[in-house]
Amino acid sequence: MKRLLILASLLLFLWACNAYSDLPAPTADRTWKTKVLEPSEQIGGGDPEAGFSYLKNGDYIGSGIPVDLVPKRLQGYEDKVLGREGTNSRMPYIATAFEAENGVEVVNGNCFTCHAGELNGKVVVGLGDSFSDFQRNMKPLGSGLDVIMRLKYGKKSPEWDAYKDFKYYFKKSAPHIRTNQPGANPAAHLAEACVAYRDPQTLTAKDNALFDLPNYVVASDVPPLWNVGKKNALYYTAIGRGDFSKLLFQASVLGIADSTAARKAVTNFKDVVAWLESLEPPAYPADVNMPLADQGKPLFEKHCSGCHGTYGAEETYPNKVISLSIIKTDPYYAAYAFDAPIVGWYNKSWFATSQPTSWFEPELGYVAPPLDGIWATAPYLHNGSVPTLEDLLNSPARPLYWQRSGRSNDYDYTKVGWAYERKGNARGKWTFDATLPGSYNVGHTFGDKLLDTERKAVIEYLKTL
């Protein structure tokens, strides 16, 4: 038994070494400190109501599993979150039933799989889901679906035809989206794995990958959607430039057939952008000490607004990306994105070469986000490594290992963020390990210079945003 344990430990060590070897060495470009992100031309003219309807009911994923395969217990579900009608009134809010190109009614995940989060027992549309768990291997699920589809419908059926594109890209992406943290989201690697098997111009399937894919997944926290309207570039590293309707449409590479299908679906995303621009954050649900918040406002404007903007009657947002040499948060996400092969693929693809154009232009740094609704968006930093605002503004207090209960009503309104237990190791469900590359809780130490009384005042002011 002892020999087996030693062998298992050695194999795990060798796997970790190989996985970490896929990570590029983090660097910091010291020739600049901050950059202002200029606005790009947008197609505009969208209808917010139509955009929300399309996100709830639309066919932007293109393919999926037949509705008949959805378990009966889920088909009896009542959609009280999105308030949908027809078949979708019986679907979980994270799934959408729609008609595939050949007329078969299928089901697939929608944008709210990641962009609707539960807080205090209520689902908040537009809040990133910090309770998703991608630590499981999803390859067996893909193989199991294939077996069920073959037995129930056969490969020559219209149901198989409506399923095959989703099946192909799900199985290709599954090995590359397994995270090592609960709550961390592998969206960037999901898109990368899907496009690796697509012709960049036609978006049709390729038998072999066009570029190598990493073994190690550097995951991120999911940002709130209500901040999109203030941004001039999308994503943590400002990589997403140009027209937002194209950039937001990227999730569709999981199931659309080709650029013809993409061209048809993306026209609806100008409405989606309009809905995002109209989205408001939830109001802080507990009492706010307004005299203390009033003390915090000038402190915030002195120490924080240069990067995060001002709030109130006349709001400003500077749209700055901050160099790794200044922000000093975990560099792996930015370093990987800077050299990721998807950048070259995207910039010669249908997304970048057809109107309206979008392109990828990563920076070795992170965007300082707007802070609207910041109270609701724990955990903090781009990788979700810090559980509360108090810990964010007092870096020596940050726990290396912290465990939350997994219940959405377990929220700390004093520290503002998830209630947690400080741990001595990474064992236990819902335990975050900030010692892993890509998950470090370092950097953003600007709050350390505040007095404790000043820090409390700033946090009280942040509750009002």
Residue pairs with C-beta under 8 A, 6 or more apart in sequence:
18 215
19 215
19 216
20 216
20 437
22 214
22 215
22 216
23 214
23 216
23 218
23 332
23 335
23 336
23 437
23 438
24 332
24 335
24 336
24 338
24 339
25 335
26 324
26 331
26 332
26 334
26 335
27 324
27 331
27 335
27 364
28 323
28 324
28 325
28 331
28 364
29 323
29 324
29 325
29 364
29 365
30 323
30 325
32 323
33 322
33 323
33 325
33 326
34 307
34 320
34 321
34 322
34 323
34 326
35 320
35 321
35 323
35 363
35 365
36 318
36 319
36 320
37 231
37 232
37 233
37 238
37 319
37 320
37 321
37 367
38 232
38 319
39 232
39 319
40 232
40 233
40 241
40 242
40 243
41 242
41 243
41 356
42 243
42 244
42 245
42 273
42 356
43 243
43 245
43 270
43 273
43 356
44 270
45 270
45 274
46 245
46 270
46 271
46 272
46 273
46 274
46 275
47 271
47 274
48 271
48 274
48 275
48 277
48 278
49 275
50 268
50 271
50 274
50 275
51 268
51 269
51 270
51 271
51 272
51 273
51 274
51 275
51 276
52 275
54 60
54 268
54 269
54 271
54 272
55 110
55 111
55 112
55 272
55 275
56 82
56 84
56 88
56 96
56 110
56 112
57 84
57 88
57 96
57 98
58 96
58 98
58 110
58 265
58 268
59 98
59 99
59 100
59 265
60 249
60 251
60 252
60 256
60 265
60 268
60 269
61 96
61 98
61 108
61 109
61 110
61 166
61 251
61 252
61 254
61 255
61 256
62 100
62 101
62 165
62 166
62 252
62 255
62 256
62 257
62 261
62 265
63 100
63 106
63 108
63 162
63 163
63 164
63 165
63 166
63 167
63 255
63 256
63 257
64 98
64 100
64 106
64 107
64 108
64 162
64 163
64 166
64 255
65 106
65 107
65 108
65 145
65 149
65 163
65 166
66 104
66 105
66 106
66 107
66 153
66 159
66 162
66 163
67 75
67 87
67 97
67 105
67 106
67 107
68 152
69 107
69 148
69 149
69 152
70 91
70 95
70 107
74 90
74 91
74 92
74 95
75 90
75 91
76 90
77 90
77 91
77 92
78 89
78 90
79 88
79 89
79 90
79 91
79 92
79 93
81 93
81 112
81 116
81 123
81 125
82 88
82 93
82 112
82 125
84 91
86 97
87 97
87 105
88 96
88 97
91 97
91 107
93 112
93 116
93 123
94 109
94 110
94 112
94 113
94 116
95 107
95 108
95 109
95 110
95 113
96 107
96 108
96 109
96 110
97 105
97 106
97 107
98 105
98 106
98 107
98 108
99 105
99 106
100 106
100 162
101 162
101 257
101 261
102 158
102 161
102 162
103 158
104 158
104 159
104 161
104 162
106 162
106 163
106 166
108 166
108 254
108 255
111 251
112 125
113 129
113 132
114 128
114 129
114 132
114 185
114 187
114 222
115 125
115 126
115 127
115 128
115 129
115 222
115 225
116 123
116 124
116 125
116 126
116 127
116 129
117 123
117 124
117 127
117 128
117 129
117 130
117 131
117 222
117 408
118 124
118 129
118 131
118 408
119 127
119 282
119 376
119 408
119 411
120 285
120 408
120 409
120 411
121 408
121 409
122 408
124 282
124 376
126 224
126 225
126 226
126 279
126 281
127 224
127 225
127 282
127 373
127 376
127 377
128 185
128 221
128 222
128 223
128 224
128 377
129 185
129 222
130 183
130 221
130 222
130 378
130 379
130 384
130 418
131 183
131 406
131 408
132 183
132 185
132 222
133 182
133 183
134 177
134 178
134 179
134 184
134 185
134 186
134 219
135 178
135 179
135 180
135 181
135 182
136 178
137 174
137 178
138 170
138 174
138 177
138 178
139 171
139 174
139 175
141 174
142 167
142 170
142 171
142 174
143 171
145 167
145 170
146 167
146 171
149 159
149 160
149 163
149 167
150 160
152 159
153 159
153 160
154 160
165 205
165 255
165 256
165 257
166 254
166 255
168 197
168 205
169 193
169 194
169 197
169 205
169 253
169 254
169 255
170 254
172 193
172 194
172 196
172 197
173 189
173 190
173 193
173 194
173 254
175 193
176 186
176 189
176 190
176 192
176 193
176 213
176 214
176 217
177 186
177 189
177 190
177 193
177 217
178 186
178 217
179 185
179 186
179 217
179 219
180 217
180 433
180 436
180 439
181 219
181 384
181 432
181 433
181 436
181 439
182 429
182 430
182 431
182 432
183 221
183 379
183 384
183 430
183 432
184 219
184 220
184 221
184 383
184 384
184 439
185 219
185 220
185 221
185 222
186 217
186 219
187 220
187 222
187 251
188 218
188 220
188 235
188 333
188 337
188 340
189 213
189 214
189 217
189 218
189 219
190 254
191 250
191 251
191 253
191 342
192 213
192 340
192 341
192 342
193 213
194 253
194 254
195 210
195 253
195 342
195 345
195 346
195 349
196 209
196 210
196 211
196 213
196 341
196 342
196 345
197 205
197 206
197 207
197 208
197 209
197 210
198 204
198 205
198 206
198 210
198 253
199 206
200 210
200 345
200 346
200 348
200 349
200 350
201 259
201 348
201 349
201 350
201 353
202 258
202 259
202 350
203 253
203 256
203 257
203 258
203 259
203 262
203 349
203 350
204 257
204 258
204 259
210 341
210 345
211 341
211 342
211 344
211 345
212 341
214 336
216 437
216 438
217 438
218 332
218 333
218 336
218 437
218 438
219 383
219 438
220 236
220 333
220 382
220 383
220 384
221 379
221 380
221 381
221 382
221 383
221 384
223 236
223 369
223 377
224 281
224 372
224 373
224 376
224 377
225 276
225 279
226 276
226 279
226 280
226 281
226 372
226 373
227 369
227 370
227 372
228 234
228 244
228 273
228 276
228 277
228 279
229 276
229 277
229 278
229 279
230 309
230 317
230 319
230 370
230 372
231 319
231 367
231 370
232 319
233 239
233 240
233 241
233 319
233 321
233 361
233 367
234 240
234 244
234 247
234 248
235 337
235 367
236 333
236 334
236 337
236 366
236 367
236 382
237 321
237 333
237 334
237 337
237 338
237 362
237 363
237 365
237 366
237 367
238 321
238 361
238 362
238 363
238 365
238 367
239 337
239 343
239 360
239 361
239 362
239 363
240 247
240 358
240 360
241 358
241 359
241 360
241 361
242 352
242 356
242 357
242 358
242 359
243 356
243 357
243 358
244 269
244 273
244 276
244 358
245 266
245 269
245 270
245 272
245 273
245 356
246 266
246 269
246 351
246 356
246 357
246 358
247 351
247 358
248 269
248 272
248 273
248 276
249 262
249 265
249 266
249 269
249 351
250 351
252 262
252 265
252 266
256 262
256 265
259 350
259 354
262 350
263 354
280 372
281 372
281 373
281 376
281 465
282 373
282 376
284 375
284 463
284 464
286 413
286 463
288 460
288 463
288 464
289 460
292 456
292 457
292 460
293 457
293 460
293 461
293 463
293 464
294 461
295 457
295 460
295 461
296 454
296 456
296 457
296 458
296 459
296 460
296 461
296 462
297 461
299 450
299 454
299 457
299 458
299 461
300 458
300 461
300 462
301 310
303 446
303 447
303 449
303 450
303 458
304 446
304 458
305 316
306 318
307 318
307 320
307 322
307 368
308 317
308 368
308 369
308 370
308 371
309 315
309 316
309 317
309 318
309 370
309 371
310 316
311 371
311 372
311 464
311 465
317 370
318 368
319 367
320 367
320 368
321 363
321 365
321 366
321 367
321 368
322 365
322 366
322 367
322 368
323 363
323 364
323 365
324 331
324 334
324 335
324 364
324 365
324 366
326 365
327 365
327 366
327 443
327 444
328 442
328 443
328 444
328 445
329 366
329 381
329 382
329 383
329 440
329 442
329 443
329 444
330 381
330 382
330 383
330 385
330 437
330 438
330 439
330 440
330 441
330 442
330 443
332 437
332 438
332 440
333 366
333 382
333 383
333 438
334 362
334 363
334 364
334 365
334 366
335 364
337 343
337 362
338 362
338 363
338 364
340 362
342 360
343 360
343 362
346 352
346 359
346 360
347 359
347 360
351 357
351 358
351 359
352 358
352 359
352 360
366 382
371 462
371 465
372 465
373 465
374 389
374 462
374 465
375 389
375 416
375 462
375 463
375 465
378 387
378 388
378 389
378 411
378 416
378 417
378 418
379 385
379 386
379 387
379 388
379 417
379 418
379 432
380 386
380 387
380 388
380 389
380 391
380 392
380 417
381 392
381 441
381 443
381 444
383 438
383 439
383 440
384 432
385 398
385 432
385 434
385 439
385 440
385 441
386 392
386 398
386 417
386 441
387 399
387 402
387 404
387 415
387 417
387 418
387 420
387 432
388 412
388 415
388 416
388 417
388 418
388 420
389 415
389 416
389 417
389 459
389 462
390 397
390 414
390 415
390 416
390 417
390 455
390 459
391 397
391 398
391 399
391 415
391 417
392 398
392 444
392 447
393 446
393 447
393 448
393 450
393 455
393 458
393 459
394 447
394 448
394 455
395 442
395 443
395 444
395 445
395 447
395 448
396 448
398 434
398 441
399 420
399 422
399 423
399 434
399 441
400 433
400 434
400 435
400 441
401 422
401 423
401 424
401 425
401 426
401 431
401 432
401 433
401 434
401 435
402 420
402 421
402 422
402 423
402 431
402 432
402 434
403 420
403 421
403 423
403 428
403 429
403 430
403 431
403 432
404 410
404 418
404 419
404 420
404 421
404 430
405 419
405 430
406 429
406 430
410 418
410 419
411 417
411 418
411 419
412 418
412 419
412 420
416 459
416 462
416 463
423 431
426 433
426 435
432 439
433 439
434 440
434 441
447 455
447 458
450 458
